[in-house]
Amino acid sequence: MRPEPVRFIGRSAAIRAVEEEAERAARSGAKILITGETGVGKEVVARFVHRRSARAAAPLVTVNCAGLPDTLLESELFGHVRGSFTGAYRDKPGLLEMAPNGTVFLDEVGEMSPRMQVVLLRFLESGEIQRVGADRAHTRVDVRLLTATNRDLQAQIASGAFREDLYFRLNVIQLMIPPLRERADDIPSLVEFFLHAHGHAQQVTPLEVSAEAMAVLVAYRWPGNIRELKNIVERLVVGAHGPLIELDDLPSEVSRRGAPHLVTSTGVKTGDEQPSPLSAARELASLMIDDGESFWSAVHPQFMSRDLTRGELRKVVQVGLERANGSYRLLVPLFNMPATDYKRFLSFLRTHDCHLPFQRFRLAPAASRPLVARAG
């Protein structure tokens, strides 16, 4: 049975450029590093590359490096011999052996431990498979390696969390997938696609979206990118009261932040106002502290795309440090990052000259500090 074709949905110049780059990369046979925020569709790009490559008739194997501990990840990739660990009752080939002449896609490669990075580097240098528990290489395999990450690997290299030699091995060709907020022209096409897909799955009458509701969907920032859009469209399909999705049908988190140019009682369009750096920092801090967004999805992409200035980033850090009583360790969970991101976060701030001295934020007990900074 012939697999379904993989295609990019959207008409924006950004997504068309990604498609063209992926087409060229597919023909090359070189290793590819796919980068972008969580939910932008990195696995779709990997499948697109595989289907357009000379290896399309061979298997595509996908492994999520973040979902498995070291021992299981190594066993999953390279296999194991009987008795190598508890539960290893027989020899088992790894996924690399099961994809001869095919493609292996390692998602979230930035989450690999230092030890697994060494193991992967050794394989890339030799092509040899050594199963867990074996004392010598078992065989050699010919596979093409695609990897993906939502991490800033350069920052991880600077902090010592990722090997520079492995980075250069993986990053022969880099495909950068822009976040959905940078290609808003694609949103109507994606909404239509998911409406059809979920409508077919739920066996409901095809739905349409009103012009007002679509304007809000296009204006929304989509911190979870295409994955978030897909989930919200499914929610709309399941809860639809009629054939037309109206503004009132949208989830509150979308309608609250996506409504463009809301008119106030004074007749001023709030969408046209230019917020001060401090008010922008308060809004971003609220996204993280109140609404549970991560620093890496709410702040980092805006700064890297230059939508957020260095001064505004310092204000965001200031707001957080006032709440955390000057503790960067407390600031990490406050901004919804895992504790393991502490060094990465500090490295990012220092790299961009946004690491503020903590002493001046410890002048008062934490309990007395406000959620957001006062002017001045």
C-alpha positions as CSV (number, residue, x, y, z in Angstrom):
1,M,0.0,0.0,0.0
2,R,1.5,3.4,-1.1
3,P,1.9,5.8,1.9
4,E,-0.1,9.0,1.8
5,P,1.9,12.0,0.4
6,V,3.2,14.5,2.9
7,R,2.6,18.2,2.0
8,F,3.0,21.6,3.6
9,I,-0.2,23.5,4.2
10,G,-0.2,27.2,3.8
11,R,0.5,29.9,1.3
12,S,3.0,32.2,3.2
13,A,6.4,32.9,1.7
14,A,7.9,31.5,4.9
15,I,6.4,28.0,4.5
16,R,7.0,27.9,0.7
17,A,10.7,28.7,1.4
18,V,10.9,25.8,4.0
19,E,9.3,23.5,1.4
20,E,11.9,24.5,-1.2
21,E,14.8,24.0,1.2
22,A,13.4,20.6,2.3
23,E,13.1,19.5,-1.4
24,R,16.8,20.4,-2.0
25,A,17.9,18.8,1.3
26,A,16.0,15.6,0.5
27,R,17.9,15.1,-2.7
28,S,21.3,15.5,-1.0
29,G,21.5,12.6,1.3
30,A,23.2,14.6,4.0
31,K,22.4,14.7,7.7
32,I,19.7,17.3,8.5
33,L,19.1,19.2,11.8
34,I,15.5,20.5,12.0
35,T,15.0,23.4,14.4
36,G,12.0,25.2,15.7
37,E,9.7,25.7,18.6
38,T,7.5,22.9,20.0
39,G,4.6,22.2,17.8
40,V,5.8,23.8,14.6
41,G,5.7,20.5,12.6
42,K,9.3,19.2,12.7
43,E,8.3,15.6,12.3
44,V,6.2,16.5,9.3
45,V,9.3,18.1,7.7
46,A,11.2,14.9,8.5
47,R,8.6,12.7,6.8
48,F,8.5,15.1,3.8
49,V,12.3,14.8,3.4
50,H,12.2,11.0,3.7
51,R,9.4,10.7,1.1
52,R,11.3,12.9,-1.4
53,S,14.6,11.2,-0.9
54,A,16.2,8.2,-2.7
55,R,15.5,6.2,0.5
56,A,11.7,6.6,0.3
57,A,11.1,2.9,-0.4
58,A,12.9,1.9,2.8
59,P,11.6,2.4,6.4
60,L,11.4,5.7,8.3
61,V,12.0,5.1,12.0
62,T,11.1,7.8,14.6
63,V,12.5,8.0,18.1
64,N,11.7,10.6,20.7
65,C,14.9,11.1,22.7
66,A,13.0,13.0,25.5
67,G,10.7,10.2,26.2
68,L,13.2,7.5,27.2
69,P,15.9,7.2,29.9
70,D,19.5,6.5,28.8
71,T,19.4,2.7,29.0
72,L,16.1,2.3,27.2
73,L,17.1,4.9,24.5
74,E,20.3,3.1,23.8
75,S,18.6,-0.3,23.7
76,E,15.9,1.1,21.4
77,L,18.4,2.5,19.0
78,F,21.2,-0.2,19.0
79,G,19.4,-3.2,20.5
80,H,20.6,-5.4,23.3
81,V,21.9,-8.9,24.1
82,R,20.3,-11.4,26.4
83,G,21.0,-10.8,30.1
84,S,22.3,-7.2,29.5
85,F,19.8,-5.8,32.0
86,T,16.7,-6.9,33.9
87,G,14.0,-8.0,31.5
88,A,16.4,-8.6,28.6
89,Y,15.4,-12.3,28.1
90,R,16.6,-12.5,24.5
91,D,18.7,-10.7,21.9
92,K,16.8,-7.8,20.4
93,P,17.8,-5.8,17.3
94,G,17.6,-2.0,17.6
95,L,15.7,0.4,15.4
96,L,18.9,1.3,13.5
97,E,19.2,-2.3,12.3
98,M,15.5,-2.4,11.4
99,A,15.8,0.6,8.9
100,P,18.5,-0.7,6.5
101,N,19.0,1.9,3.7
102,G,16.2,4.0,5.3
103,T,15.9,7.0,7.5
104,V,16.1,7.4,11.3
105,F,14.6,10.5,12.8
106,L,15.7,11.4,16.3
107,D,13.3,14.0,17.7
108,E,14.3,16.2,20.7
109,V,17.9,15.3,20.2
110,G,18.8,18.2,22.5
111,E,17.4,16.2,25.5
112,M,20.1,13.5,25.1
113,S,22.3,13.0,28.1
114,P,26.1,13.6,27.7
115,R,26.6,9.8,27.8
116,M,24.1,9.2,25.0
117,Q,25.7,12.0,23.0
118,V,29.0,10.1,23.1
119,V,27.3,6.9,22.0
120,L,25.6,8.6,19.1
121,L,28.8,10.3,18.1
122,R,30.6,7.0,18.1
123,F,28.0,5.5,15.8
124,L,28.1,8.5,13.4
125,E,31.9,8.1,13.1
126,S,31.9,4.4,12.4
127,G,28.4,3.3,11.3
128,E,28.8,0.3,13.6
129,I,26.1,-1.1,15.8
130,Q,27.2,-2.3,19.3
131,R,24.2,-3.7,21.2
132,V,23.8,-3.0,24.9
133,G,25.7,-5.6,26.8
134,A,27.9,-6.7,23.9
135,D,31.7,-6.5,24.0
136,R,32.1,-5.8,20.3
137,A,30.4,-4.3,17.3
138,H,27.6,-6.4,15.9
139,T,27.2,-5.1,12.4
140,R,27.3,-1.9,10.3
141,V,24.2,-0.1,8.9
142,D,23.5,2.4,6.2
143,V,20.9,4.9,7.4
144,R,20.3,8.6,6.9
145,L,20.0,10.5,10.2
146,L,17.6,13.3,10.6
147,T,17.4,15.1,14.0
148,A,15.2,17.8,15.5
149,T,15.2,20.0,18.5
150,N,13.4,23.0,20.0
151,R,16.5,23.8,22.1
152,D,19.0,26.5,21.3
153,L,21.9,24.1,20.8
154,Q,24.5,26.9,20.6
155,A,23.4,28.0,24.1
156,Q,23.6,24.4,25.3
157,I,27.1,24.1,23.9
158,A,28.1,27.3,25.7
159,S,26.8,25.9,29.0
160,G,28.4,22.5,28.5
161,A,25.1,20.6,28.1
162,F,25.7,19.6,24.4
163,R,28.8,18.4,22.6
164,E,30.1,20.8,20.0
165,D,31.6,17.9,17.9
166,L,28.2,16.2,17.8
167,Y,26.5,19.4,16.8
168,F,28.8,19.8,13.8
169,R,28.1,16.2,12.8
170,L,24.4,16.6,12.9
171,N,24.2,20.1,11.5
172,V,25.3,19.5,7.9
173,I,22.1,21.0,6.6
174,Q,19.8,23.0,9.0
175,L,16.1,23.5,8.3
176,M,14.6,26.2,10.5
177,I,10.8,26.0,10.9
178,P,9.3,29.4,11.7
179,P,6.6,29.7,14.5
180,L,3.0,30.0,13.4
181,R,2.8,33.6,14.6
182,E,5.4,34.5,11.9
183,R,3.3,33.0,9.1
184,A,-0.2,34.1,10.0
185,D,-1.2,33.8,6.3
186,D,-1.1,30.0,6.8
187,I,-3.7,30.0,9.6
188,P,-6.9,30.0,7.5
189,S,-5.6,27.1,5.3
190,L,-4.6,25.1,8.4
191,V,-8.0,25.8,10.1
192,E,-9.8,24.6,7.0
193,F,-7.6,21.5,6.8
194,F,-8.1,20.5,10.4
195,L,-11.8,21.3,10.2
196,H,-12.1,18.8,7.4
197,A,-9.9,16.2,9.0
198,H,-11.6,16.3,12.4
199,G,-15.0,16.6,10.9
200,H,-14.4,13.4,8.9
201,A,-13.1,11.6,12.0
202,Q,-16.1,12.7,14.1
203,Q,-18.5,12.1,11.2
204,V,-20.1,15.6,11.5
205,T,-21.3,18.0,8.8
206,P,-18.4,20.1,7.4
207,L,-18.1,23.3,9.4
208,E,-17.1,26.8,8.5
209,V,-15.6,29.7,10.5
210,S,-17.2,33.2,10.5
211,A,-15.0,36.1,9.3
212,E,-15.0,37.6,12.9
213,A,-13.8,34.3,14.4
214,M,-11.2,33.7,11.8
215,A,-9.8,37.2,12.4
216,V,-9.3,36.4,16.0
217,L,-7.7,33.0,15.2
218,V,-5.3,34.8,12.8
219,A,-4.4,37.5,15.5
220,Y,-3.8,35.0,18.3
221,R,-0.1,34.3,19.1
222,W,-0.3,30.5,19.1
223,P,2.4,29.7,21.7
224,G,1.8,26.0,21.0
225,N,2.0,26.5,17.3
226,I,0.3,24.1,14.9
227,R,-0.2,21.5,17.6
228,E,-2.2,24.0,19.6
229,L,-4.2,25.0,16.6
230,K,-5.0,21.4,15.7
231,N,-6.2,20.7,19.3
232,I,-8.4,23.8,19.4
233,V,-10.0,23.1,16.0
234,E,-10.8,19.5,17.2
235,R,-12.4,21.1,20.3
236,L,-14.5,23.4,18.1
237,V,-15.6,20.4,16.0
238,V,-16.6,18.3,19.0
239,G,-18.5,21.2,20.7
240,A,-20.0,22.8,17.6
241,H,-23.7,24.0,18.0
242,G,-24.2,24.6,14.3
243,P,-22.5,24.6,10.8
244,L,-20.9,28.0,11.5
245,I,-18.3,28.6,14.2
246,E,-18.8,32.1,15.6
247,L,-16.7,34.3,17.8
248,D,-18.5,33.1,21.0
249,D,-17.6,29.5,20.2
250,L,-13.8,30.2,20.5
251,P,-12.1,29.2,23.7
252,S,-11.6,32.0,26.1
253,E,-7.8,31.9,26.0
254,V,-7.9,32.5,22.2
255,S,-10.7,35.1,22.1
256,R,-9.1,37.0,25.1
257,R,-5.7,37.4,23.4
258,G,-6.6,37.1,19.8
259,A,-9.3,39.8,19.5
260,P,-7.6,42.4,17.2
261,H,-8.1,46.2,17.8
262,L,-10.7,46.0,20.6
263,V,-12.4,49.4,20.9
264,T,-12.5,50.8,24.4
265,S,-15.2,52.9,26.0
266,T,-13.2,56.0,25.0
267,G,-13.2,54.9,21.3
268,V,-9.5,54.1,21.3
269,K,-8.4,51.0,19.4
270,T,-6.2,49.1,21.9
271,G,-4.6,47.2,19.1
272,D,-3.1,50.4,17.8
273,E,-1.5,51.4,21.0
274,Q,2.3,51.0,21.5
275,P,3.0,49.5,24.9
276,S,5.9,50.8,27.0
277,P,8.8,48.4,27.6
278,L,7.6,47.9,31.2
279,S,4.0,47.2,30.2
280,A,5.2,44.7,27.6
281,A,7.3,43.1,30.3
282,R,4.3,42.9,32.6
283,E,2.2,41.2,29.9
284,L,4.9,38.7,29.1
285,A,5.4,38.0,32.8
286,S,1.7,37.4,33.2
287,L,1.7,35.0,30.3
288,M,4.3,32.9,32.2
289,I,3.3,33.5,35.9
290,D,-0.5,33.5,35.5
291,D,-1.1,31.5,32.3
292,G,1.6,28.8,32.6
293,E,3.5,29.5,29.4
294,S,7.2,28.7,29.3
295,F,9.9,31.4,28.9
296,W,11.1,29.4,25.8
297,S,7.7,29.8,24.1
298,A,6.5,33.2,25.4
299,V,9.7,35.3,25.4
300,H,12.7,33.5,23.7
301,P,11.2,33.4,20.2
302,Q,10.1,37.1,20.3
303,F,13.6,38.1,21.3
304,M,15.4,35.9,18.7
305,S,13.1,37.3,16.0
306,R,13.9,40.9,17.2
307,D,10.3,41.6,18.1
308,L,11.5,42.1,21.7
309,T,14.4,44.4,22.4
310,R,17.2,43.7,24.8
311,G,15.8,46.4,27.1
312,E,12.4,44.8,27.1
313,L,14.0,41.4,27.9
314,R,15.8,42.9,30.9
315,K,12.4,44.3,32.1
316,V,10.9,40.8,31.9
317,V,13.8,39.5,34.0
318,Q,13.4,42.4,36.4
319,V,9.7,41.5,36.9
320,G,10.6,37.9,37.5
321,L,13.4,38.6,39.9
322,E,11.2,41.0,42.0
323,R,8.7,38.1,42.4
324,A,11.5,35.6,43.0
325,N,13.2,37.8,45.6
326,G,16.4,37.9,43.5
327,S,16.8,34.1,43.1
328,Y,17.5,32.9,39.6
329,R,16.8,29.3,40.8
330,L,13.3,30.4,41.8
331,L,12.9,32.3,38.6
332,V,13.3,29.2,36.5
333,P,10.2,27.4,37.7
334,L,8.4,30.7,38.0
335,F,8.9,31.1,34.3
336,N,7.7,27.5,33.8
337,M,11.0,26.0,32.9
338,P,12.3,22.7,34.2
339,A,15.0,22.9,36.8
340,T,17.4,21.3,34.3
341,D,17.2,24.5,32.3
342,Y,18.9,26.6,35.0
343,K,22.3,26.7,33.3
344,R,20.8,27.1,29.8
345,F,18.7,30.1,31.0
346,L,21.6,31.8,32.7
347,S,23.8,31.2,29.6
348,F,21.2,32.7,27.4
349,L,20.9,35.8,29.6
350,R,24.6,36.3,29.8
351,T,25.1,35.8,26.1
352,H,22.7,38.6,25.3
353,D,23.8,40.9,28.2
354,C,20.5,40.5,30.0
355,H,21.7,38.9,33.3
356,L,20.8,41.4,36.0
357,P,22.6,41.6,39.4
358,F,20.4,39.8,41.9
359,Q,21.4,41.8,45.0
360,R,19.1,44.8,44.5
361,F,16.1,42.5,44.3
362,R,16.7,41.1,47.8
363,L,16.0,44.3,49.7
364,A,12.6,43.1,50.9
365,P,11.0,39.8,51.8
366,A,9.6,37.9,48.9
367,A,6.1,37.9,50.4
368,S,5.9,41.7,50.2
369,R,6.9,42.0,46.6
370,P,4.3,42.6,43.9
371,L,3.6,40.3,41.0
372,V,4.8,42.9,38.5
373,A,7.3,45.8,38.7
374,R,6.4,49.3,39.6
375,A,7.3,52.1,37.2
376,G,10.8,53.3,37.9
